[in-house]
Amino acid sequence: MTLRTAGLSIKQEVTYATNAFFVEAPEGIGRKVFDIAQELIQRDDVEYCHPNLSAPERPRTSFAPQWHLKKTILSV
């Protein structure tokens, strides 16, 4: 299994190591990335394979039950 047949694309070549890459899986692949990593690490020509899941960044907002986090005006 090569990177291409695994459905991975090279995102960046690692300059401090020989034949090392940061790769990217198709969007929405989810936990299947761990199965792909397991297949890759079992190859004789692969030394390290560390998958990473990331979620889209969401804005931090307060919601109604967190009334104490909103600006308040003190009326006297």
Beta strands, then each sheet from edge to edge (+ up, - down):
strand 1: 9-13
strand 2: 21-24
sheet 1: 1+ 2-
end
